[in-house]
Amino acid sequence: MIITACMAMVPLAGNNYFYFSDDFQTMIMPVMLEIARQVKEWQMPFVTGRSWLGGAISAEYQYAIWNPVSVSLYVLMDRFGRLDQAAAFFSIFHLCLLSGGVFTLCRGLGTPRAGAVAAALAGGTSMWVVYWGQAWVNALVGIAWLPWASAALLLAYRRALHVGPAAVATALALVSGWPYTAIALIVGAGIALAASFVLTGRFLACVRVVLAMGLGGAIAAPAYLPLLYFLLEASMRSHGASSDVLTAHFDTLLAVSLPIFPNVLKTFSGVDRTAPSPPIHYVSWFILPVLANARWPALGLKNRRGGLGLGLVLVATAFGLLSMYGAGWYFRWPFRLLPYYHIALAVLAGWLMTRTVGDGQGVWKPGRTALAFAVPLALGFLNQSGMGTDQAILLSWICVLVLLTRYFQRSWPEYWMAVPVVGHVTIFVYLTAVFPHNGMVPRWTPPVERQALPGIADAPRVRQLALYQPPGRDASFGSGKAPDDAFWFELMPGNTLLHHDVEGINGYSALDPRGLREAFCMDYIGASCPDAARRILSPATSADGTAGLSLLDLTRVERVVAQRGLHAGRFAVEAGGTWVRAGSGRHADVFVRREPLPPRPGSVSVLPPDMRLRLVGRGPDRESYQLDKGHGGGRVVWARAWYPGYRAFLAGRSLEVEPVLGFLPSVVLPPDEGGELVLDYVPAGLRPGLAIAGVALALAGAFSLGSLLLKRERRRGEGVSVTAEG
């Protein structure tokens, strides 16, 4: 893990944004710090009112709020003064966690320490996890927990005592925020268990693993049940999810030892693009030579661990095929399955390389070794990489490493595995210098410091809406040209508004409340369609108490930031004299209301004229009011995003919460009734999820405790028997 940490810090020498890019910048980091803020205020981070699109934190799943390690890291990250430093800390921690998990798994499989170290470095610092893990950091978190869960399940396979801890480790992997980890765990364990049962016949051992996985899935229920309930009431968009986008091809499965391998991928825009290996295919230079020169009988298929060895081969093959054909099975961007294939290969190589040399007969053969590189190299040249110089340098160095390996295998067989490790480190340093960033994602460089926005620092409850062009449609955003700091401060795309003292309608989410996307004409990153100004300023015509009010009125937006050009011009025309330009920046104009909205308590938007409410308390997930008697009843509408799970009570009696326009919570109050009116949010599915998790934890603990007591009883019985015989 220390070597991994040192390697992981190398890319920062050339690019302090290396671990802070794309979704980590615009989507994930701001919510992580929002979770930290709520935790430090002793609040459960289920929801935030500071960002409407994506504000249902518990239902978003990727934020891993049920993983105590992740949440603890968010709190630590909140202490960093710079966001890029916090991102580097978080990513490097998980790269080390991944390496430690691979090492532990290898040792559990019986791999000697040297082979486990080599596998840990290869699996923990492969190009996929390094280059894509810093953009989709929730992928890195999920991948990092997988080998730990696998190692714990391996212990459960051997002893009933470990079923409980294995269930907890499985749950940690499942609540880590990456659904592909669940796929990997289920598919990988299923194949390995099938191979083990066929070869060893250990039925009860396999049952223990299935039991541990089932209990782990039940313990993780609070993480995924709110997501499932949310999906029933939300729009899940399929941007970029066409069947051939980011799909690995067969030749890439052979490229794990070739540092630069050009592969033609269809990218998010639908355009074929040649992408050299980083950040996709390379694992370590020694993987294919080890497999090509392996003494496969070393898997020991006839002993109890042999089934596990064959299982590794089958798991690696399965994930290679899933990465190729996953699109046909509706996996979004199936090359996300590649790291599981890479980790399985690293573990398999670590297993085999320690069994290659030892009797003087396992020296790498030149023909096999050359063929291991010749096939992917020939396939790579067919795609025309344009990286000939770097390819030649790296291949020359690999040739030196091969010769050194053969020399050490013959002369110092006990030290030969130092050569693959040193070679892996040197190639990693070279690659991260040649590829200082992931060239397949936009290279945005937003500010790395959080601060209050000028002009509204003293009014943090000011609510704003930003109108800007969707990524890829404007020259300043999403096209590869890096926007300047002013762009990020003025328009705050995605969830970056959470870094500032502002409450916004915009956000970033693949899911959204039903009606929010259509009403505001926003895409998944919170960007606006050209017709947005007309939509948000047109008066509603419904008969639910909102007639005559615009979306900006209903949501009580007090500040509109419109990007210069299309949006600012159209908003000024549509608003007429009701909104005035209050300022201009480099990229956007700021509009405020000419006349302020009528005062309302809390976040109430619509209130019948004869109804009197007094705010008693307000938090992210709960608002309470005192309602006076003597009114004619009617509908109360709140200016906050509706998500599944809202409840309302009047004097302790439950009221039905209805979403107005599909995204604003409301209740109809009966005439002349008073008392405490409460609107609170408990994520739909959370209560049954907690109940299921509680039962599963109890069962896991009872099973392990029962196994421990039974073991002690057997030892006592054996001791009594020995005494009696004596």
N, C-alpha and C positions, 0 to 999 in steps of 0.2 A: 504493500500500500504506500510505503514511503517513496519507492521508485515511481509508482504511478503518479503520486502527487508532484514529484519533481518534474516528470515528463509533462504533466498537464499544465504546469506553469510556464513552460517554454513558449507556447504561442503568444502569451501576453507580452513578451518582449517586443514583438513587432506590431501588435494590435491590441490595445487595451479593451476594445469592444469584442474581442474574439468570442467570449462566452456571453455576449449580450447582443442578440440580433433578432430580427424578424418578430415572431410571435412572443418571444420572451420580452422584447421591448414594449410592444404595443398592447399585448393582451395579458400575459401571465404575471410579470413582475408587479404591475400596479395592484392587482388583486391579492397577491401574496402579502404585500405590505398593508393592504386594507384589512386582511385577516389578522395580521400582527397587531394593528391598531385596535381592533375590536377585542382581541384576546387580552391585551394589556388593560383594557377597560372592563375586563371580566364579563364580556358578552360572548355568547355563542355565535360564531361567524356564519350564520345561515343565510343572511341577506344583507345587502347594502342599498340604501336609498340614494347614495351618491353617484350611482351609475345605473341607468334603467336597463339598457340592453346588456344582458349578462349579469344583472344584479342578484339573481338567485344563486348565490355562491354554492349552497349545498347541492343544488341540482346540476351544477355544471360538471361535477365529478373530477375534472382534471386538476382541481386545486387541492385534492387529497387532505381535506380537513379532518378526516378520521385517522390519518397516519400521524401519530404523536411526534415522530421524528421530523416529518415535514413541517408541522406547525411550529415546533421548537426552532427549526432553522429559520422560519419566517420571522420570528421574534428577534433572532440574532441578526438577520439581514437588516431589520429595521434600524439597527444601531449604526450601520454603515452610513457614512456621509455621501458616498458616491454609489449610484446604482450599478455601474459597470463592475465595481469592486464587489458589491453584494452578489451580483450574478456569477462572477468568477468563483467566489467562495462556495456558492450553492452547487455549481456544476462540478467543481473539483472535488468537493465532498462526495458527490454521488459517483464520480469516476473511481474514487478510492473505494467507496462502498461496493461498487460492482467488482473491482479487482479482488477485494477481500472475499466477496461471495463466491467468485469463480475458484479462488484458491481453496476455500473451505469445501466447496463441492468436490473438487479434485481430490483433496485429502480424504474425504468421505468415501470416494470411489476406490481408494487404495493407491492413488498415484503418489509416488515419492515426492519429497519436497521440491526438488529441482524442477521436475516436470510440472508441478502445480504452480510454481512461480512463473515459468514460461507461459503456461496457459492463462494465468491471471493477467499478465501484462498484455498478451495478445487479445484476450477477450475484453479487458477493461479499457484499452486504448485503441481499439479498432477505429478506422476512419469514420464509420457510420455513427457510432456513439459520440465521437468527439465533434464531428462537424454538424450532424443533425441534432445531437443532444443539446447543443447550445442554442438552437433555434426552437425546437419543440422540446423544451426542458422536461415537460411531464413525461415524454417518452424515456428520457434518461432516468428519471426517478423510477418508473415502472420496470425498466430493464434492470436497474441496479438491485431491486429487491428480488427479482426472479431467481438467481442462483442461491440466495439464502433460503428461499422457500423450498427450492429443489433439494438443497442439502438437508433441511429439516425433514422433508418427506422421506429422504433416504434413511434417516435415523428411525423414522416411524416404520419403514419397511423392515427394519431389523429388530426393533423392540417396541412392544406395546406401550412402554413407559413414555415414549416420545410422541405419542399421538397428539396429546394436548399442546405441547410447544409447537409441533408441526402445524397444527390448525391455526395457531396465532401467527406463525411465520407466513403461512399461506394467506391469511387475511391481510397482513401488512403489504403483501404483493398486490392483492386485489384492490386495496383502497389507495394505492399509490397514484391513481389518476390516469392510467393508460390502458385502454381496453384491450390492446394487442397483447398485453401481458397475460390477461385472462385466457386469451386464445392460445398463447404459447404454453401456458401451464397445463391447460386441459389436454391439448394435442400431444405435447411432449410427454406428460405423465402417462397418458393413455397408451402411447406407442411403447414406451419403456416398460410399462407393466405387462403389456401383452407379450412382449419378447421375453421378459423374465418368467412369466407364468409358463409359457410354452417350453422354455429351456430348463427351468428348475422345478416347476410344479408347486411353488410356494404360494398356495391359495390364500392362507390367512395373512401372510405378509402383504399381499396385494390388497386384501380387504382393508388392512390397517391404513394403507396409503389413501384408498378411496374414502375411508371414514374421515381421515384428517383433512382431505380436500373438501369434503362435504361440510364439515364443521367450520372450516375456514371460510367457505363461501357464505355460510349462514352468519358468521361473525361479521363479515363485510357487508351485510344487508343494509345498514344505515347509509352506506356510500352509494349503492346503486339503485335502491328502491325509489328514492326521490327523483333520480334521473328518469326511471321508467315512468313514473307518474307524470313528470314534466313533459315527456315526449308525447303523451296523449293530448296535451293541451298546447303544444308549441309547434313552430315551423322548423323543421330540420332541413337546412338548405344543402344542396349537393354541388356547391361551387367547386369546379375542378375535379369532380368525381366521375368523369367519364371512364369507361372500362379500361382504357389503355394509358391513362395518365400515371406516371411514376410507377411503371411496372418493370420489375427486373426481368431480364432475358436469360436464356440458358447459358450463353457465353459468360455472363457475369458471375455465375455460380462457380466458374473455374478461375476467376480472377482474384481469389482471396490472397494469393502470394505475389501478385504483380502490382507494385506500388502505383503505377500509372496505367490505367486501363480505360480507354475511351469507350463509352457506351452511349448509344443514341436513345434518349428518353423523351417521351412526350411530356412537356411541362404544363403548368397550370393554365397557360394561355392557349394550349392546344397545339403548340409549335414543337416540332422535333428539334432537339438540341443535343449536341454532342457534349457529354459531361465526362471529364477525366475522373479517375478513381476517387480521390478525395473530392467530395465527402461521401462516397457511396460504398465501394466494394472491398478495399484493401483491409486485411486483418493483420497478417504478419508474413514475412518472407519465408518462414520455415514451415508453414502449414502444409503446403502441397509436397515439398520434399519428404517430410515425415510420413505423410500418407502414402506417397509413391514407394518409399523404401520400407514400409512397415512390415513387420513379421506378424501377419494377421492372426495366426494361432495364439499370439500373446493376449488376445481378447479373452481366452480361456472360456470358450463357450460351454464347456461341460461342468464348470464349477458355478457356485452360487453368484459370484460377481460377474460371471461371463454374460449372463442375461442382461445385466446393466450395461456392459460394454457394447453388446450388439444393439441395445436400445439407443445408445448414443449415436451409432451409425444411422439407425432408422430415423431418429429425431432430426438429425442434420439433413438427411435426404428429404424428409417430409417438409421441413421449412424452406428448403430450396425450391421444392415444387410449389408450395404455397406462395412464395414470393413471385414465382413466374406466372402462376395461373390464378392467383387470388382474386384478380379483378372479375374473373368469370364467376366467382363465388361471392361477389359483392363486398369484398374488402376494399375499403377506400384507400387508394394509393398503396397498393400491396407491397411496394418495396420497403414499407415500414416493418415487414416481417424479416428482412435481411439480418438485422442484428442477432436474432435468435438463432438463425442458421450459423452465423459467424461464431457465436458463443459455443454452440454445440461442437463446431469444428475445432475450436481452440481447446475445449476440454478433451475431445477425442485425441487431438495431437499430443496434448500433455500426457495422456494415458499411454499412448503408443511410443513416444520418444524415449520414455524411461525403460522401455522393454526392447529397444532397438540395439543397444550396445551393452555388453556385459560379458558375453562369452567370446568376444573377438570376431564374431561373424556378422556384425550388424552395421558395418561401415556403409555409408551411402554410396550407391552404385552410380557411376557417371551417366549411364544411359537413362536410367529411370529419373534421375534428378533433372537432366536436361529436358526430358519429355514433359516433366511436370510444369516447366516454364514455357516450353516451346508451343504447346497447344493454346493457352490463353494469349500468348504474345502474338501468334498468328491471327487469332480472332480479333485482337485489338487493332492490329494494323489494317484490317479490313474496314474499320470505322474511321481511319484517318484522324489521329489525335492532334497533330500539330505540336506535340510535346517531345519531339525527337531528342533534343539535347538532354533534357531531364531524364527521359527514358534510358538513354545510353549511359548516363552517369550512374543511375540506380542499378541498372543491370550489371554494369561493371563491378559495382560494389557487392552485389549479390554473388557474383562469380567468386570474388575474393572470400566472401563469407562461406561459400560452399567448400572452397579449398581449405580454409581454416578449420571448418567443421570436420572434414575428412581427416585432416592431420591430427586434430585433437582426439577424434574417435580412435585412431590407431595408437597414438602415443600416450595420451592422458585421458582415457575413457571416463575416468571419474569426474573430469572437469569439462567435458565437451559441451555440455548444455549451457555453459557461460557464453559460448559464441552466438547461438540463436538469440539470447537475451540482449547482448551488446548490439548485435545487428539490428534487432527490433528497435532499440532506443535510438540508434543513429539514423535509421530511415525515418522514424517518427519526427525527429528534429528537422531533417531535410524537408520532408513533406509539408510540415507546418510553416516552414519558411517560404516554400514555393507557393503554397496556397494559404495566404494570410487570412482568408475568410471563406465562408461557404458561398461560392459564386452562383449558386442556384436560387438564392433568396435575395430580396432587395437589401442593399447595403445602406440602411438608414442609420443616421447618427444623431439621435435625439439627445437633448441635454441629460446629464447624469446627476443633476442635483434637483431635489424637490424644493419648491418655494411657492409662496403665495403669489397670486397674479396681481399685477398692478391695478389699483383702482377698486378691487373688491376684497382686499385683505381683511377689512374690518366687517365684512358681511358674508361669512362663509356659507350661509344658507341661500345665497343667490343661485337661482336655477337658470341654466342656459342651454341653448341648443346650438350646435355647430352645423353649418351647411358647407360641405366641401365635396370635391369630386371623388368618385370611387377609385380605388387603386388601379393604375394602368390607363386611366382615361385622361389623366392630367400630367403634364410634363414634370410637375414638381413632386409627384407622389406616386410611388409604386412602379416607376419606369426605370429604376436603377440610378437616377440622379438623386443625390442625397439632399433632402430639404435642410435648410439652415435652422438654427435654434429658434428664430422668430416664428417659423411655421409651426413648430411643436408647441410653443407657448400660446400662440394665438388660436389655433384650431384644435389642439389636443386630440388627435385622432385616436381611435380605439379606446382603450381604458386609461390612457395616459392622463386623463383629467383627474384620476384618483390621486395623482401626485401633487395636486394643487387644492387650494381651499375653494372648491366649487362643486356644485351638484349639477349633474348633466343628464340629459336624455340619451345622449350618445353612449356607446360602449363597444364591446367586441364579444361576439358569441356566435357559435354555430347554431345555437338555439335562441328562441326569443318568445316573449309572451304573445299569444295569439292576438293579432291585430296591430301590434306595435310596429312591425316591419311595414305592413301595408299602409297604416295611417301616416307614418312619417316618411315612407318611401326610402328606408335605409337599407343598406346591405349589411353583411355580417360584421364589418369593421366600423359600422356607424356612419359610413359615407352616404351621401344623399343623391337621389336621382335629379335630373334637371327640372322636374315638375314639382319639386318639394315645396317651394314657396307658396304656390297656389293651394296645395293640399292643406298645409298647416294654417293658412289664414282664412280658408273658406269656413263659413258658419255651419254648425251641425244642424241637421233637420230632424233629428230623432225626437220621440215623444217621451223621453226618460228624464226630463229636467235639464237637458243639455242644449236644447234648441237655441239657436242664435249665438252660441259660443263657439269660437274657433278652437282648434287643437292647442294652440298656444295659450288660450284662456283656460281651457280645461286642465292643462298640465301646469298652469301658473308659471310659465316661462317668463323671466324678466329680462333676459339678455340673449340676443341672437348674434352669433358670430358667423358671418357669411364670407366665404372665400371670394377674393377679388375676381371680377369677370362675370361669369354666368350667374352665380348664386347671389352675389351682392346686388347686381343690377336687377335681377328679377324680384328679389325680396323688396327692394325699394319701390318698385312699381306696384307690386301686389299689396304692400302695406299701406300705400297712400300716405295719409298724415297721421295714422295711428301709431307708427313707430318712427323714431328719428335716429339719424346717424350720430352716435355719441363719440366716435373715435375711429381712427383708421391706423392700421399697421402696415407692415410690409406685404402681408399676404391676405389680409382680411379687413373688412369693415365691421364695426360693432354697432348694433342697433339696440335701443332701449325703448320702452313704452313712453308715449307722450303723457298718458295719464296712468297712474298706478292702479293696479287691480284692487278691488274692495278687500279690506282685511278679512282674513279667515283664521280660525284657530288651527294650530298644528298644520297638517298638510291637507286640510279639507279644501276642496275646490268648489263644490256646489252645495249650497245650504238653503233650504226653504226660508223665505223671508221672515216668517214668524217663529223660527226655531232659534234657541239660544244654547250654544255650546261653549264650555270653558275648558281649555286644555289643562289636564292634570299631569300627564307625563308622556314623554315621547322618546322612543328609541328606534334602532334600526328595524326591529321586528314587532314593535308594540306601540300603540297610541291609545291613550285613555282620556276621556272627556266626561264632564258633568253636564247632563242634559236636563234643562228645566222643563217642568210640566207646562201645560197650557198652550200647546201648539197644535197645528192641524195635521201633523204627520207629513210624510213625503220622503223623497230620496236624498240621501247624503252621498256625495261622490268625493273620493279622496284623490289627490294628485300624487299618486305613487303607482309604480308598475305592479300590475296584478300577476301573481304566479299561483299555481295550484297549491293550496294550503292555507289561504286566508280564512280566518274565522271572525265572527262579530258577536258581541253579547251586549244586551241591554238589561241592566239590573240583574245580571246573572242568567238571563234567558237567551238562548241561542237565536241568532238571526241568520238568514241566508245571505251570503255575499255573492253579488252578481257583478260580473265584469262589464262595465259600460264601454261600448265601442270595442269590446274585446280585450281591453288592457288597462282599465281603471277600476279598482274595487269600489263597490257601492252597496248600500243597504237601504231598504225601505222601512222607515220607522212608523209604527202605528201612532195614531193621534193621541195627544194628551198624556203620553207616558214619559216618565222621567227616570233619572238614576244614572248610574255610571255606564257610559257607552265605551266599549273596548273593541278595537280592531287589532288583531294580532296575527302573526304569521308563524305557522309551524309547518315546515315542508311536508307536502303530501307524501305519504310513505314512510316518514321518519318514525312515527310511533310503532307501526308494525315492524319496521326494520330494527328498532332498538329492542323490541320484545324478542324477535328471532335471535338477535345477537346475544341477548342475555341468556336465553335458553341454551344456545350453542356453547357459550363460554362455560356455563355450568356443566354441561355434558362433557366438554373437553377436560375440564378440571377433574370431574368425577372419574372419568376414564383413566386419566394418568394417575390419580391418587389410588384408585382401585388396583391398577397394575403395580404400583409401588408397594402397597400393602400385601398384595398377593405374592410379590417377589420376596418380601421380608418373611412372610409366613412359610414360604417354601424353604428359605434359608434356615429358619428355626427348625422346620421339620427335618432337614438334612442334618442339622447339628444334633438334634435329639436322637436321630437314627445312629449317628456316629458314636454318640455317648453310650447308647444302649449296646452297640456292638462291642465297644471297649469294655 
